[in-house]
Amino acid sequence: MLYGLYFLTCLVANPTHCVMRVHRFSEDVLTPQQCLAVAQPQMAAWQAQHGDRWRIAKFRCGSPPKDDGTRI
């Protein structure tokens, strides 16, 4: 199974407005440990680009969430 990174971002100015984001890795990520190892730099880069408006509230590695809501 290939893993993806799923993270919930919320607006700094309105913390109740949150958006689920998905990152597919360019390399094969086959284990949860590999996913976590490559996920942290990816989230740090995303936060550096968007940190003035958004913050990362939650994240997980794995398959897509079962619903489209904000539950991870």
ROMI-726952 format. One record per residue (C-alpha): residue number from 1; x, y, z. Coordinates in nm, 2 decimals, decimal comma. Each point is the difference from the previous one (the first is absolute). Layout:
BEGIN
   nr      px      py      pz
  NUM       X       Y       Z
...
This chain:
BEGIN
   nr      px      py      pz
    1    0,00    0,00    0,00
    2    0,13    0,34   -0,08
    3   -0,06    0,26    0,26
    4   -0,10    0,37   -0,03
    5    0,01    0,29    0,23
    6   -0,33    0,14    0,12
    7    0,00    0,32    0,20
    8   -0,26    0,23    0,13
    9    0,08    0,37   -0,02
   10   -0,20    0,28    0,17
   11    0,00    0,37   -0,06
   12    0,19    0,19    0,26
   13   -0,26    0,28   -0,01
   14   -0,29   -0,24    0,02
   15    0,10   -0,33    0,17
   16   -0,34   -0,16   -0,07
   17    0,06    0,02   -0,38
   18    0,21   -0,31   -0,08
   19    0,10   -0,17   -0,33
   20    0,12   -0,35   -0,05
   21    0,31   -0,01   -0,22
   22    0,16   -0,30   -0,17
   23    0,37   -0,05   -0,09
   24    0,10   -0,29   -0,22
   25    0,37   -0,08    0,03
   26    0,22   -0,01   -0,31
   27    0,18   -0,30    0,13
   28   -0,15   -0,34    0,10
   29   -0,09    0,01    0,37
   30   -0,08   -0,35    0,11
   31   -0,01    0,01    0,38
   32   -0,14    0,23    0,26
   33    0,35    0,07    0,13
   34    0,11    0,11   -0,35
   35   -0,31    0,22   -0,03
   36    0,07    0,18    0,33
   37    0,36    0,05   -0,08
   38   -0,08    0,18   -0,33
   39   -0,32    0,16    0,12
   40    0,16    0,23    0,26
   41    0,22    0,19   -0,25
   42   -0,29    0,02   -0,25
   43   -0,22    0,16    0,27
   44    0,27    0,23    0,11
   45    0,05    0,12   -0,35
   46   -0,38    0,05   -0,05
   47   -0,02    0,19    0,34
   48    0,29    0,23   -0,10
   49   -0,18    0,10   -0,32
   50   -0,35    0,03    0,16
   51    0,06    0,07    0,37
   52   -0,11    0,36   -0,02
   53   -0,36   -0,11   -0,07
   54   -0,02   -0,37    0,08
   55    0,11   -0,24    0,27
   56    0,02   -0,38    0,00
   57   -0,25   -0,13    0,26
   58    0,03   -0,38   -0,06
   59    0,17   -0,24   -0,24
   60    0,02   -0,37   -0,07
   61    0,17   -0,24   -0,25
   62   -0,21   -0,26   -0,17
   63   -0,28   -0,06   -0,23
   64   -0,27    0,27   -0,08
   65   -0,24    0,09    0,28
   66   -0,33   -0,17    0,00
   67   -0,19    0,33   -0,02
   68    0,05    0,34   -0,16
   69   -0,03    0,18    0,33
   70    0,26    0,12    0,23
   71    0,04   -0,33    0,19
   72    0,35   -0,15   -0,05
